[in-house]
Amino acid sequence: MPGPTKYLRCLALMAAAAAGLSLLAAPTASATPSPVDRPVPTTGCRLPSPVPAGATTLRTLTSGGLVREYTVHVPAQYRSSRPYPLVLSFHGHKRTSKYQEELSGFSAYDAISVYPQGLPGTDGESAWTGAPYSAAADDVLFTSDLLNTLQRELCVDSRRIYATGKSNGGGFVGVLACRMPGRIAAFAPVAGAFYPQGGECHPSRPAPILDFHGTADATIPYTGNPAKGLPTLPDWLAAWADRNGCFPRPIQYSPKADVTVQRWLGCSLQHYRVEGAGHVWPSTTPNNDSATPTVIDATPVIWKFLLAHRLR
């Protein structure tokens, strides 16, 4: 005959079974949300657009318990029956989504262009995950949640989602290439700040990357900054060549004076080395970064590269 404690335990289990419950395991807290690194079906096609076509609109969402801002621009001729490519363009440290829209110019293209806004970091200035001065927020989760929202509301081509950005925003694009290549089809950092705080990089698939960097960049030196843990550009590129399964040595050519293009065979990895360019988004006309033009426009080159890639 079992003792009183065991007897009561048996009665409790029998009662729980009758009620369809279980006392064998204590309830657990809901799982912490995590970024989605795979294609997600779009459900926003054939729905009325929540934003006016041909205009840039400020929007908000909640991610990780925080209210986050972004601006979105849909083409003037937007039709909800047609899937559009989507470009995420991330601003640099201390900048804004408006600044990045003006700088990168993707709103002029036939795409849904999105300019997320970073949170104030440890210095009170806007920043993205992966930098020593960024906020504690999870910007990779924010990116995933943002894409979820956009795909619910707009007709996004889930196979043609892309990410580009400048400086700290470019460094964050490098983080996304490590963490979300299963959902984002291609990546294009410009003058990227690839700090070690971005964490280890184990992409779920090869990540197509196009990189721009000026040799006279004094903010994020082409030759790296050991004191800040910034790699040299050749070292950063060699690491991606290894991850992507490329041939180790790139071919290179010069499409115009002061521009050297490196292209790795066996994968999709390209680098534009712009001689004499500083910490800028390269442009042949003055832009928000510099009144001094460079010899090449980065945006159309990036656009062509991005559209050449689709998730399978």
C-alpha positions in Angstrom: 0.0 0.0 0.0 1.6 3.3 -1.0 2.2 6.0 1.6 -0.1 9.0 1.9 2.1 11.3 -0.2 2.4 8.8 -3.1 -1.4 8.0 -2.8 -2.3 11.7 -3.1 0.1 12.1 -6.0 -1.6 9.2 -7.9 -5.0 10.8 -7.3 -3.8 14.1 -8.6 -2.4 12.5 -11.8 -5.6 10.7 -12.4 -7.6 13.9 -12.0 -5.3 15.7 -14.3 -5.6 13.0 -16.9 -9.3 13.2 -16.7 -9.2 16.9 -17.3 -6.8 16.6 -20.2 -3.9 18.2 -18.3 -0.5 17.1 -17.2 1.4 17.6 -14.0 4.5 15.8 -15.4 6.1 19.1 -16.6 5.8 22.6 -15.3 4.7 25.2 -17.7 7.4 27.1 -19.4 7.7 30.7 -20.6 7.0 31.4 -24.2 10.0 31.1 -26.5 12.1 34.2 -27.2 11.4 35.4 -30.8 14.2 34.8 -33.2 15.0 36.1 -36.7 13.6 34.1 -39.6 16.3 32.9 -41.9 14.2 31.3 -44.6 11.8 32.6 -47.3 8.5 33.6 -45.9 5.4 33.7 -48.2 4.1 37.1 -48.9 0.4 37.7 -48.1 0.2 41.4 -49.0 -0.6 41.0 -52.7 -4.0 42.2 -53.9 -4.5 44.2 -50.7 -4.8 48.0 -50.6 -1.4 49.6 -49.9 -1.2 51.2 -46.4 1.1 53.9 -47.9 0.6 56.3 -50.8 2.3 55.3 -54.0 5.2 57.5 -55.1 5.8 58.9 -51.7 8.0 58.1 -48.7 6.0 57.4 -45.5 7.1 57.1 -41.9 5.9 53.9 -40.2 6.4 52.1 -36.9 6.2 48.6 -35.6 7.0 46.9 -32.3 10.0 44.5 -32.2 11.6 43.1 -29.1 9.3 45.1 -27.0 10.5 48.4 -28.6 8.7 50.7 -30.9 10.8 51.0 -34.1 10.7 53.4 -37.0 11.3 53.1 -40.7 10.3 54.9 -43.9 9.0 53.1 -46.9 8.6 54.2 -50.5 6.6 52.3 -53.1 6.8 53.1 -56.8 4.4 55.7 -58.2 2.9 53.0 -60.5 2.7 50.4 -57.7 0.2 47.7 -58.4 -0.8 45.3 -55.6 -1.2 42.4 -58.1 2.5 42.5 -59.0 5.4 41.3 -56.7 8.1 43.9 -56.3 11.7 43.5 -55.2 12.4 45.0 -51.8 15.6 46.9 -50.9 16.6 47.6 -47.3 19.0 50.6 -47.1 20.6 51.1 -43.7 22.0 54.5 -42.6 25.4 55.0 -41.0 26.3 56.0 -37.4 24.6 59.3 -36.3 22.5 59.4 -39.5 18.8 59.0 -40.2 16.5 57.0 -42.6 15.8 60.3 -44.5 19.6 60.9 -44.9 20.0 57.4 -46.2 17.2 57.7 -48.7 18.7 60.8 -50.2 22.2 59.3 -50.2 21.5 55.9 -51.7 18.6 57.0 -54.0 16.8 53.6 -54.3 13.4 55.3 -54.2 14.0 56.2 -57.9 13.9 52.5 -58.8 11.0 50.1 -59.5 11.2 48.6 -56.1 9.8 48.8 -52.6 12.5 50.8 -50.9 12.8 50.7 -47.1 15.0 52.9 -44.9 15.0 51.6 -41.3 15.9 53.9 -38.4 18.6 52.9 -35.9 18.2 53.4 -32.1 20.4 55.7 -30.0 23.5 53.8 -29.0 25.8 54.2 -26.0 26.9 57.7 -27.3 23.3 58.8 -27.8 23.6 58.6 -31.6 21.8 56.3 -33.9 23.5 53.0 -34.6 23.1 49.4 -35.6 23.9 46.0 -34.0 27.5 45.0 -34.6 29.3 48.2 -33.5 30.8 48.8 -30.1 28.6 51.9 -29.7 25.2 50.3 -30.7 22.2 49.9 -28.4 21.4 46.6 -26.7 18.4 46.0 -29.0 18.4 43.1 -31.5 18.5 44.8 -34.9 18.6 41.4 -36.7 15.2 40.5 -35.1 14.0 44.0 -36.0 14.9 43.4 -39.6 13.1 40.0 -39.6 10.0 41.6 -38.0 10.1 44.5 -40.4 10.1 42.1 -43.4 7.2 40.2 -41.8 5.2 43.4 -41.6 6.1 44.5 -45.1 5.2 41.1 -46.6 1.8 41.2 -44.9 1.0 44.7 -46.2 2.7 45.0 -49.6 3.2 42.8 -52.6 6.8 41.8 -51.9 8.7 39.3 -54.1 10.0 37.0 -51.3 12.7 35.8 -53.6 14.1 39.3 -54.2 14.7 40.9 -50.9 18.0 42.7 -50.6 20.1 44.7 -48.0 22.6 47.5 -48.5 24.0 50.2 -46.2 26.7 52.7 -45.5 29.4 52.6 -42.8 27.9 51.2 -39.5 24.8 50.4 -41.7 27.2 48.6 -44.1 28.7 46.7 -41.2 25.2 45.7 -40.1 24.6 44.4 -43.7 27.6 42.2 -43.1 26.0 40.9 -39.9 22.8 40.2 -41.8 24.8 38.3 -44.4 26.0 36.1 -41.6 22.6 35.7 -39.9 19.9 36.0 -42.6 21.2 34.8 -46.0 18.3 32.3 -46.1 15.8 35.2 -46.4 17.8 38.0 -48.0 19.0 37.2 -51.5 22.0 39.5 -51.7 24.0 42.1 -49.8 25.9 45.3 -50.7 27.8 47.1 -47.9 29.4 50.5 -48.7 32.4 51.8 -46.6 31.4 49.0 -44.2 32.4 49.1 -40.5 33.0 45.4 -39.9 33.6 45.4 -36.1 34.2 42.2 -34.2 31.2 43.0 -32.1 29.2 41.6 -35.0 29.9 38.2 -33.6 30.9 34.9 -35.3 29.7 34.3 -38.8 28.2 31.0 -39.8 25.8 31.7 -42.7 23.2 29.1 -43.5 24.0 29.4 -47.2 26.6 31.3 -49.4 25.8 35.0 -49.3 26.1 37.0 -52.5 28.1 40.1 -51.6 29.1 43.3 -53.5 31.3 45.6 -51.5 32.5 49.2 -52.1 35.3 50.9 -50.3 37.6 53.9 -50.9 41.3 53.7 -50.3 41.4 57.1 -48.6 38.7 56.3 -46.1 40.0 57.8 -42.8 37.0 56.7 -40.7 37.0 53.0 -41.6 40.5 52.5 -43.1 40.9 50.2 -46.1 43.9 48.8 -44.3 41.9 48.2 -41.1 42.3 49.4 -37.6 43.7 46.8 -35.1 43.0 49.0 -32.1 39.3 48.8 -32.9 39.3 45.3 -34.2 38.5 46.4 -37.8 40.0 44.0 -40.4 41.7 45.0 -43.6 39.4 44.9 -46.6 41.4 42.1 -48.2 41.2 40.0 -45.0 37.4 40.6 -44.7 36.9 39.6 -48.4 39.1 36.6 -48.1 37.0 35.3 -45.1 33.9 35.7 -47.2 35.5 33.9 -50.2 36.2 31.0 -47.8 32.7 31.0 -46.4 31.1 31.2 -49.9 33.3 28.4 -51.4 34.9 30.7 -53.9 38.2 30.2 -55.6 40.8 31.9 -53.3 42.2 34.4 -55.7 40.0 36.9 -57.5 40.3 38.1 -61.0 40.5 41.8 -61.3 40.0 44.5 -63.9 39.6 48.3 -64.1 36.3 49.5 -65.8 37.5 53.1 -65.5 40.5 55.0 -64.1 40.9 54.7 -60.3 38.4 51.9 -60.0 39.5 48.3 -59.5 37.0 45.5 -59.5 37.8 42.2 -57.9 35.5 39.2 -58.7 35.8 35.8 -57.2 35.0 32.8 -59.4 33.0 29.9 -58.1 30.7 32.1 -56.1 29.1 35.6 -56.1 31.5 37.9 -54.4 32.7 41.3 -55.8 34.6 44.2 -54.5 35.0 47.8 -55.9 38.2 49.5 -54.7 37.9 53.2 -55.4 41.3 54.9 -55.4 41.4 58.2 -53.4 37.7 58.0 -52.3 37.1 58.8 -48.6 34.3 57.6 -46.3 31.6 58.2 -48.9 28.8 56.6 -50.9 30.5 56.8 -54.3 28.7 59.2 -56.7 29.7 61.2 -59.8 27.7 64.1 -58.5 27.9 65.8 -55.0 25.8 64.0 -52.4 25.1 64.2 -48.7 28.4 62.6 -48.0 30.7 64.8 -50.0 30.7 67.8 -52.3 33.6 66.2 -54.2 32.3 63.6 -56.8 34.0 60.3 -57.2 34.6 58.5 -60.6 31.8 56.0 -60.2 28.1 55.8 -59.1 27.7 53.0 -56.6 23.9 52.9 -56.6 23.3 51.7 -60.2 26.1 49.1 -59.9 24.5 47.8 -56.6 21.1 47.7 -58.2 22.3 45.6 -61.1 24.1 43.2 -58.8 21.1 42.8 -56.4 18.6 42.1 -59.2 20.9 39.4 -60.6 20.2 37.3 -57.4 17.1 35.5 -56.3 16.5 33.0 -53.5 15.8 29.5 -54.8 
